[in-house]
Amino acid sequence: LGLFYEDLPLGRKFKTVGRTITETDIVNFVNCTGMTEVLFTDLEFVKKESDIKGRTAPGARVFCFAEGLLMQGRMQHTGFAFLNMQLDVKGPTVAGDTIHVECEVLEQRLASKGERGLVRFANKVVNQRGETVLEYNPLRLLKKT
């Protein structure tokens, strides 16, 4: 189900399927996390004050969807730990945008325990217009075959 350490040599690239972010997704996430900032909850404020038009998705929501897309087909049964990352929000994502993740292996090395390996990725979250809206570079602990 998932990619093993050996499946991810330096430079390997792949991408996920897409996922359309709905208004319901955003509202549920904002309410669940308590991120009730007016940018996410007050459409009148957004119309009058914001440079971004439409129901804006928090960057954390976009990151969570990206991770979900990766888990669905790439990390099941082989991903043991998400160790760290840097994250950069590049642009807005609003309800109706469809995102996918484009990945490239930046680093691959054995862990201190020989049955595991460390892999760092460059992940770009890209919308339907080809715009990169979020970038992050997770270091993951993965199972070896």
Disulfide bonds with the S-S distance in Angstrom:
none
